[in-house]
Amino acid sequence: MKFLIIGLGNNGHEYANTRHNIGFDVVNAFVQKHGGAFKSDRLAFVAEVKVRGKQCICICPTTFMNLSGRAVKYWLDKKNIPLEKILVIVDDLALPLSKLRLRPSGSDAGHNGLKSIHECLETVNYPKLRFGIGNNYPKGRQVDFVLGKWTPEEIPLVLLKIDKSVETIESFIINGITIAMTEINNQEFSL
C-alpha cells in the first residue's frame, strides 16, 4: 500500500519559513521524523519513507505554487497511487492559526496550488490537510501576508501545529482518513 504525501510551497530561499510554504515545512518534518532525506527529481524534491510498513512517497514540487498540479500528476501516475491515498498539505487563510482541518475532498478556495492540482487531476476529490494561517492583514495586503514570514509570536504555535500535522499524516496513513479527521478537526491549538 503506497501513499503520496504532498507539501505545497514555492521553491527558493526567499520563500523559506513563509506562511505559503507551510506545506513544505510539514512534509520536511514528517520525512525527518521517519529518517528520510529529499533528493531532487522530476518536478519535485522527493523522499521515500515507511510508516508501519506502508510506503510513503513525499514530494515538495519545484514547479512554483501555481504549477503544483504538474508535479502531483506526474508522481501520482509514476507511482500508480489512487486519489484517496494522496494527502496535500496546504496553507489556508480562511482558517485561524489555531486550527488544522482534514477533509477527503473540497474546493481550491482560491488557493493557486490547489487550483493547479484540480486542473491537472480534473477533480477536487482528494484529501487535503489545511493548515490555518489566519487572515490578520490590512485590506489589499493579502499577498504580502501569505508570502511573509511568521512573526516571532506565531512561531511557537506554528511549531506545535507542525508536530500535530505530522501526527495527522501518520494517523491518515495508519488509521485512515475518518479516524484522522475525528482526532484533529475539532481541536483548537494554543500555547
Summary of the structure (lengths in Angstrom):
residues: 191
radius of gyration: 15.2
end to end distance: 36.5
largest distance: 48.0
contacts: 619
relative contact order: 0.19
helix: 42%
strand: 23%
